[in-house]
Amino acid sequence: MKKKLTVLSRSYCHLCDDMVAGLQALQKVYADKYVIDVVDIDLHPSLEAQWGDKVPVLLDGDVEICHYFLDADRFRKRLSLGE
């Protein structure tokens, strides 16, 4: 079963674009492990109030994996991918 990961993002955020691109690159190798849901927090006032300027944030459910930059080591550990 694939994990659903969420990227909290903004449409004008280059760090958000970088994180999504990094996850998409990893997904080419680990396509059977996860799917990515990108959520623009500016469209969700409660998320914007909670996360503010901490975007991008990569979440596994309610658990933060990393923010600002993709931490590939934490990502792999969270998904138990090793390497």
C-alpha positions, 0 to 999 in steps of 0.5 A: 500500500502506498503512503500518501505524503502531503507537501504544504506549499504556496504557488509563488514559492520556489522552495516549494517547487524545489521540494516537489521536484525532488520528491518527483525525482525520488518517485521515479525510483520508489513509485510503488512506495508513495503518492504526493498530494500538494496543498496550497496553504493559501487556499486553506486559512487553517493550514496557513494559520498553523504553518505560516512561513514554514512552507514547504512542509513534507508531511506523512499524515500529521507527522512532519518529515522536513520543511524548507528543503527536502531531507532525503535521509529523513524521507527514506527513514520515514518510508523505511526505504534505507539505501 
